[in-house]
Amino acid sequence: MEDKPAVLCGANAYTQKYYFNDEFEGLPEGIKKELQIMCVWFVQEVGGVFMMEFKPDGTLEFRTEADEYDGSIDEIGSYLKIKQIREERQELLESLELYFKVFYLGEEADFLDSGEEE
């Protein structure tokens, strides 16, 4: 894996487009749909460009961008939406990080040996 982030998905309010990285095609359709909804919802509410990307250590990060002269971007709203996504989708985000670490970084999935029972 390179030392640069791997983009999972993103949306662009300027071009009104959604992007999903084909490298992650193995994710279940329901998760891919949920990612699309999250990204598109974010740019509809806040504007600009929103991306979800994996850092080289497997951490899932959110990145936002705006055109230099775009005065319609809501920076406070952007922060609040990211906080809301992190809180409401915590389990999904943690699962995506685990998926990336196991299937792309080759780490062991230690959750099987945790002794937890349902």
Contacts in CASP RR format, 6 or more apart in sequence:
PFRMAT RR
TARGET T0000
AUTHOR 0000-0000-0000
METHOD contacts of the structure
MODEL  1
MEDKPAVLCGANAYTQKYYFNDEFEGLPEGIKKELQIMCVWFVQEVGGVF
MMEFKPDGTLEFRTEADEYDGSIDEIGSYLKIKQIREERQELLESLELYF
KVFYLGEEADFLDSGEEE
1 56 0 8 1.000
1 104 0 8 1.000
1 105 0 8 1.000
2 56 0 8 1.000
3 56 0 8 1.000
4 56 0 8 1.000
5 53 0 8 1.000
5 54 0 8 1.000
5 55 0 8 1.000
5 56 0 8 1.000
5 61 0 8 1.000
5 63 0 8 1.000
6 21 0 8 1.000
6 23 0 8 1.000
6 53 0 8 1.000
6 54 0 8 1.000
6 100 0 8 1.000
6 104 0 8 1.000
7 19 0 8 1.000
7 21 0 8 1.000
7 51 0 8 1.000
7 52 0 8 1.000
7 53 0 8 1.000
8 20 0 8 1.000
8 21 0 8 1.000
8 24 0 8 1.000
8 35 0 8 1.000
8 51 0 8 1.000
8 52 0 8 1.000
8 53 0 8 1.000
8 54 0 8 1.000
8 60 0 8 1.000
8 96 0 8 1.000
9 18 0 8 1.000
9 19 0 8 1.000
9 20 0 8 1.000
9 21 0 8 1.000
9 24 0 8 1.000
9 35 0 8 1.000
9 36 0 8 1.000
9 39 0 8 1.000
9 51 0 8 1.000
9 52 0 8 1.000
10 18 0 8 1.000
10 19 0 8 1.000
10 20 0 8 1.000
10 39 0 8 1.000
10 49 0 8 1.000
10 50 0 8 1.000
10 51 0 8 1.000
10 52 0 8 1.000
11 17 0 8 1.000
11 18 0 8 1.000
11 19 0 8 1.000
11 36 0 8 1.000
11 39 0 8 1.000
11 40 0 8 1.000
11 42 0 8 1.000
11 43 0 8 1.000
11 49 0 8 1.000
11 50 0 8 1.000
12 18 0 8 1.000
12 19 0 8 1.000
12 43 0 8 1.000
12 48 0 8 1.000
12 49 0 8 1.000
13 43 0 8 1.000
13 44 0 8 1.000
13 46 0 8 1.000
13 47 0 8 1.000
13 48 0 8 1.000
13 49 0 8 1.000
14 48 0 8 1.000
14 49 0 8 1.000
14 67 0 8 1.000
18 36 0 8 1.000
18 39 0 8 1.000
18 40 0 8 1.000
20 32 0 8 1.000
20 35 0 8 1.000
20 36 0 8 1.000
24 32 0 8 1.000
27 35 0 8 1.000
27 96 0 8 1.000
27 99 0 8 1.000
31 92 0 8 1.000
31 96 0 8 1.000
34 89 0 8 1.000
34 92 0 8 1.000
35 52 0 8 1.000
38 52 0 8 1.000
38 85 0 8 1.000
38 89 0 8 1.000
39 50 0 8 1.000
39 51 0 8 1.000
39 52 0 8 1.000
42 50 0 8 1.000
42 81 0 8 1.000
42 85 0 8 1.000
43 49 0 8 1.000
43 50 0 8 1.000
45 74 0 8 1.000
45 77 0 8 1.000
45 81 0 8 1.000
46 64 0 8 1.000
46 73 0 8 1.000
46 74 0 8 1.000
46 77 0 8 1.000
46 78 0 8 1.000
46 81 0 8 1.000
47 66 0 8 1.000
47 70 0 8 1.000
47 72 0 8 1.000
47 73 0 8 1.000
47 74 0 8 1.000
48 64 0 8 1.000
48 65 0 8 1.000
48 66 0 8 1.000
48 67 0 8 1.000
48 70 0 8 1.000
48 73 0 8 1.000
49 64 0 8 1.000
49 65 0 8 1.000
49 66 0 8 1.000
50 62 0 8 1.000
50 63 0 8 1.000
50 64 0 8 1.000
51 62 0 8 1.000
51 63 0 8 1.000
51 64 0 8 1.000
51 65 0 8 1.000
52 60 0 8 1.000
52 61 0 8 1.000
52 62 0 8 1.000
52 63 0 8 1.000
53 60 0 8 1.000
53 61 0 8 1.000
53 63 0 8 1.000
54 60 0 8 1.000
54 61 0 8 1.000
54 97 0 8 1.000
54 100 0 8 1.000
54 104 0 8 1.000
55 61 0 8 1.000
58 97 0 8 1.000
58 100 0 8 1.000
58 101 0 8 1.000
58 104 0 8 1.000
58 105 0 8 1.000
59 97 0 8 1.000
60 93 0 8 1.000
60 96 0 8 1.000
60 97 0 8 1.000
60 100 0 8 1.000
62 82 0 8 1.000
62 85 0 8 1.000
64 78 0 8 1.000
64 82 0 8 1.000
66 73 0 8 1.000
85 93 0 8 1.000
86 93 0 8 1.000
98 109 0 8 1.000
98 111 0 8 1.000
101 107 0 8 1.000
102 108 0 8 1.000
102 109 0 8 1.000
END
